[in-house]
Amino acid sequence: MQLSIKVHNRLLDLSSPKVMAIVNITPDSFYTSFGKEDTNDLLNHVQELLNQDADILDIGACSTRPNSTPVDVQEEWNRLAPALQAIRAHFPQAIISVDTFRAEIAERAILAGADIINDVYGGDADQQMWNIIAKYRVPYILTHAQEVETAGEVKDYDYTMSRMLDFFQSRLDALHRMGIADVIIDPGFGFAKTEQQNYTILHNMDIFAVLNTPILAGISRKSMLYKPLGLTPTDVLPATIAANTMALERGANILRVHDVAAAKQAIAIYSLTHKNE
């Protein structure tokens, strides 16, 4: 399996699992977020994430939570630009991912210092996205999320693992033909999937190893955890750790989380039990 990705002139080694810290620059995220006026608070938060050894920062300025209405391109950039520029200026060595499904935002973000593009719609929302990734040769996170218009809604699709494998394999082949070598796949937990489908995917994640590409798991505090427990996102850090540990056992190379220290502890214990493999 590919165990590293090229980030500018350095390699990010994924032979041991890494943590991607969620940094939301939106007023309507389902958990923590920062507004345009909160630059000092944002930088203090990012410093804390880095102090906890976050490996990647994932900045998003357009909510894709269920039943949300995406803001337009200009508003997304108005939110993202000052945050991205401030974080890049204050933390020049940080690896920064930008969570966007728009090619225009992706290009602006790359030129402003973003290292990775995290596209929750796998190129379906904007047909120019892959061209931008190919132009700048940045790592790309390819998410499984069918039906762009309704990806925030639960659908009773046939999410067999074989169909997901076909989805990823065909897109990886297309991306590689365009010269895009550094691709991370994300099963898209919570994107138009029922609770049972989410758990079926989590249980069978190890099947994605045949794709020979890094795997990201983004489960942190999502409804697949808090709804069956009758809780809220605030209450499910223990459930998040449990789900992330299951993802690690099934081959996840990157955990996308709100709680960096907790994820790092989970990885440390997981690594102790697998150090001789």
Order of alpha helices (4+ residues) and beta strands (2+ residues): beta-beta-beta-alpha-beta-alpha-beta-alpha-beta-alpha-beta-alpha-beta-alpha-beta-alpha-alpha-beta-alpha
